[in-house]
């Protein structure tokens, strides 16, 4: 995993705190008169003492406040929507801004007990997150065991799918719906994947391949995936089909009636897909089915790709 989000920059004063997180410890400052303090600084805000020392604490806390952020503050956080932004109160009386993980927003309650989670995924810096005290969530998030896991989609086996003969026009037209299916599995669009596509396609424009320039000059604030790449990635997402078309000798991908890229996919985001059967009609060479496939960045209502895929059953 390549971490594409902004990171804190430790200073001489705050370095012991960040070093503590790397060691999977929450370390706080305490003055000679017994006052705990956070954020790290050179003097006690309560008594003014400059005699401060660092101490490891359990990090266990109560949930003081939280909000559910559904609009990303920066493009890089799109894949984390909705974010559970929180303030926790430690036993020492200090408050720390954090994010809650491993919990549904509906399960959060002010005052509930929470415990620390050390997020090692950025690599250079370990971040402090929190989860409910009774959660089964791991205490450490690593790059090979990410906190965000792919959706557990229950795909029907081939035998349990509803079979529909392509020559039965009434049955085929019964598939047409205004409602979309449930979501597919999720795929992470990494910078490495974008770079590979750029090399393969020859489209190495900086808005896709230069994170530094994109951060400074792009209207998106980061690199974005090629629309064609996102379209191709549909094949890596398993549509939750509840039917199987049978009775044909050949099936042809006839192309697309419509292909649009309404919104960007920032690097590092996760995408998933849903579909609906838009139309079915009989033509001279067979039965033509148009399926609208929408690709979304996880957490975003507006699709990144809209593809009206036309399939011909002969």
C-alpha positions in Angstrom: 0.0 0.0 0.0 1.2 3.5 -0.9 0.1 6.1 1.6 -1.1 9.2 -0.3 -2.5 11.3 2.6 -0.9 14.2 4.4 1.1 13.3 7.5 2.1 15.2 10.6 5.7 16.5 10.7 7.4 15.7 14.1 9.3 18.5 15.7 12.0 18.5 18.4 9.3 19.1 21.0 6.8 16.5 19.7 9.2 13.8 18.6 8.9 11.7 21.8 5.1 11.5 21.2 5.5 10.2 17.7 8.4 7.9 18.8 6.0 6.5 21.4 3.4 5.7 18.8 6.0 3.9 16.7 6.7 1.8 19.8 2.9 1.2 20.2 2.8 3.4 23.3 0.8 6.5 24.1 3.2 9.0 25.7 2.2 12.2 27.4 4.0 15.0 29.1 3.6 15.8 32.8 4.9 18.7 34.8 6.7 18.7 38.2 3.4 19.6 39.9 1.5 16.7 38.5 -0.4 18.4 35.6 -0.8 16.3 32.5 -0.7 18.1 29.1 -1.3 17.6 25.4 -0.4 18.7 22.8 3.4 18.6 23.3 4.9 21.9 24.3 7.7 23.5 26.3 5.8 24.6 29.4 2.8 23.6 31.5 -0.3 25.6 30.5 -1.7 25.2 34.0 1.1 26.4 36.2 3.7 27.6 33.7 6.4 25.1 34.8 9.1 24.2 32.3 10.1 21.1 34.1 8.3 18.5 32.0 8.8 14.8 31.6 7.4 12.1 29.3 5.4 9.1 30.6 3.8 6.1 28.9 0.1 5.7 29.7 -2.4 3.0 28.7 -4.1 5.3 26.2 -7.5 4.0 27.3 -10.1 6.7 27.1 -13.8 7.6 26.8 -15.5 9.0 23.7 -15.8 12.7 24.5 -17.3 13.9 21.1 -17.6 12.7 17.5 -19.0 13.6 14.1 -19.6 11.7 10.9 -17.9 13.4 8.0 -19.4 12.4 4.7 -17.6 15.0 2.5 -13.8 14.6 2.3 -11.8 17.6 3.5 -9.1 16.6 0.9 -9.3 14.4 -2.1 -7.0 11.8 -0.6 -9.5 11.0 2.1 -12.3 10.2 -0.3 -11.7 6.4 0.2 -12.3 6.7 4.0 -15.8 8.2 3.7 -17.6 8.3 6.0 -14.9 9.4 8.4 -15.6 9.1 12.1 -13.8 12.2 13.5 -13.7 12.1 17.3 -12.3 13.6 20.5 -11.4 11.2 23.2 -10.7 12.0 26.9 -7.9 10.0 28.5 -7.8 9.0 32.2 -5.3 11.8 32.7 -7.9 14.4 31.8 -6.4 15.4 28.4 -8.3 15.4 25.1 -6.9 14.0 21.8 -8.3 14.4 18.3 -8.5 11.1 16.5 -10.6 8.9 14.2 -12.7 5.9 15.2 -12.1 2.6 13.3 -13.7 -0.8 13.4 -17.1 0.5 14.3 -20.4 1.5 12.6 -21.4 5.2 13.3 -24.7 3.9 14.8 -22.8 2.0 17.5 -21.0 5.1 18.8 -22.1 6.7 22.1 -20.7 9.6 24.0 -19.0 8.4 27.1 -18.3 4.8 25.9 -14.9 3.3 26.7 -12.4 3.2 23.8 -8.9 1.9 23.3 -6.0 2.9 21.1 -5.2 1.5 17.7 -1.8 2.1 16.2 -1.9 2.6 12.4 1.4 1.8 10.8 0.3 2.0 7.2 1.9 5.4 6.5 5.3 3.8 7.1 7.3 6.8 8.2 4.8 7.8 10.9 2.5 5.8 13.1 -1.0 7.3 13.6 -3.2 7.0 16.7 -6.7 5.9 16.1 -9.4 4.5 18.5 -11.9 1.7 18.6 -14.5 0.7 21.2 -13.0 -1.1 24.2 -15.0 -4.2 23.4 -14.2 -4.2 19.7 -12.5 -7.2 18.1 -10.5 -4.8 15.9 -6.7 -5.3 15.9 -4.6 -3.0 18.1 -2.2 -2.5 15.2 -3.0 -1.8 11.6 -0.3 -2.7 9.1 0.0 -2.4 5.4 -0.4 -6.1 4.8 -3.4 -6.3 7.2 -5.3 -3.0 6.5 -8.1 -1.7 8.7 -10.3 -1.3 5.7 -11.2 -4.7 4.4 -12.9 -5.6 1.2 -16.7 -6.0 1.3 -17.9 -9.4 2.1 -20.1 -10.1 -0.8 -22.2 -13.2 -0.8 -22.1 -14.3 -4.4 -24.6 -16.9 -5.5 -23.2 -20.1 -6.9 -23.9 -20.9 -10.5 -26.5 -23.5 -9.6 -28.5 -21.1 -7.5 -28.7 -18.4 -10.1 -32.1 -17.8 -11.7 -31.7 -19.1 -15.3 -33.4 -17.1 -18.1 -33.5 -18.2 -21.7 -32.3 -15.5 -24.0 -35.0 -16.4 -26.5 -37.8 -15.8 -23.9 -38.3 -12.1 -24.5 -40.8 -11.7 -21.7 -38.5 -13.3 -19.2 -35.6 -11.3 -20.4 -37.5 -8.0 -20.2 -38.4 -8.9 -16.6 -34.8 -8.1 -15.7 -35.2 -4.4 -16.7 -35.3 -2.3 -13.6 -34.8 1.3 -12.4 -33.2 0.0 -9.2 -29.5 -0.8 -9.0 -28.0 -4.0 -7.6 -26.0 -4.2 -4.4 -22.3 -3.3 -4.5 -19.5 -5.5 -5.8 -16.2 -6.1 -4.1 -13.8 -3.2 -3.7 -10.6 -2.5 -5.6 -7.9 -0.1 -4.5 -6.6 2.2 -7.2 -3.0 2.8 -6.2 -0.4 5.1 -7.7 1.6 2.1 -8.8 -1.4 0.8 -10.7 -1.9 4.2 -12.3 1.7 4.3 -13.3 1.5 0.8 -14.9 -1.5 1.8 -16.9 0.3 5.0 -18.0 3.2 3.0 -19.2 1.0 0.5 -21.0 -1.3 3.1 -22.7 1.4 5.8 -23.3 -0.8 8.4 -21.4 1.8 9.6 -18.8 0.3 13.1 -18.4 1.5 14.5 -15.1 -2.0 14.8 -13.7 -1.9 11.0 -13.5 1.8 10.3 -12.8 3.4 13.2 -10.9 2.0 13.4 -7.3 4.2 16.4 -6.4 3.1 18.5 -9.3 -0.5 17.3 -9.0 -0.6 18.4 -5.4 0.7 21.9 -6.3 -1.1 22.5 -9.6 -4.0 20.0 -10.1 -7.5 21.2 -9.3 -7.9 17.8 -7.7 -5.1 18.2 -5.2 -3.6 14.8 -6.1 -3.0 12.5 -9.0 -6.1 10.8 -10.5 -6.7 7.6 -12.4 -7.3 7.5 -16.1 -10.9 7.2 -16.9 -10.1 4.3 -19.2 -8.2 2.6 -16.4 -11.3 2.8 -14.1 -13.4 1.4 -16.9 -11.1 -1.5 -17.4 -11.1 -2.3 -13.6 -14.7 -3.2 -13.9 -13.5 -6.7 -14.8 -11.9 -7.0 -11.4 -15.1 -6.3 -9.6 -17.7 -9.1 -9.3 -21.1 -7.8 -10.1 -23.7 -9.4 -7.7 -25.7 -11.0 -10.5 -28.9 -12.9 -9.4 -29.5 -14.4 -12.8 -27.8 -16.3 -15.6 -28.8 -15.9 -19.2 -28.8 -19.3 -21.0 -29.9 -20.8 -24.4 -27.5 -18.9 -26.6 -24.8 -20.3 -29.0 -22.6 -17.2 -28.8 -22.4 -14.0 -26.8 -20.8 -10.8 -28.0 -19.8 -7.6 -26.2 -21.3 -5.2 -28.7 -19.8 -2.1 -27.2 -21.3 0.8 -25.2 -24.3 3.0 -26.0 -22.9 5.5 -23.5 -19.5 5.9 -21.7 -19.0 8.8 -19.3 -16.5 9.8 -16.6 -18.5 12.2 -14.4 -16.0 12.4 -11.5 -12.3 11.7 -10.8 -10.9 8.8 -8.9 -8.0 10.1 -6.7 -5.0 7.8 -6.3 -5.2 5.6 -3.2 -9.0 5.4 -3.3 -11.1 2.3 -3.4 -13.8 1.8 -6.0 -16.8 -0.5 -6.3 -19.5 -1.2 -8.9 -23.2 -1.8 -9.2 -25.5 -2.4 -12.1 -29.0 -2.5 -13.5 -30.5 -4.0 -16.7 -31.6 -0.9 -18.7 -33.3 -2.5 -21.7 -33.9 -5.7 -23.6 -34.9 -6.0 -27.2 -35.0 -8.4 -30.0 -32.9 -7.5 -33.1 -32.3 -9.4 -36.3 -29.2 -11.3 -35.0 -30.5 -12.1 -31.6 -31.5 -10.6 -28.2 -29.8 -7.4 -27.2 -29.4 -6.5 -23.5 -28.1 -3.1 -22.3 -26.7 -3.1 -18.8 -25.9 0.2 -17.0 -22.8 -0.3 -14.9 -21.7 2.5 -12.5 -18.4 2.7 -10.8 -18.2 4.8 -7.6 -15.4 5.8 -5.3 -16.4 4.2 -2.0 -18.4 6.7 0.0 -19.3 8.9 -3.0 -22.8 9.2 -4.4 -21.7 10.5 -7.8 -20.4 7.8 -10.1 -16.9 8.0 -11.6 -17.8 5.8 -14.6 -21.2 5.3 -16.3 -21.1 2.6 -18.9 -24.2 1.4 -20.8 -22.8 -1.9 -21.9 -24.5 -3.7 -24.8 -24.5 -7.5 -24.9 -25.8 -9.5 -27.8 -27.0 -13.1 -27.3 -27.2 -15.1 -30.5 
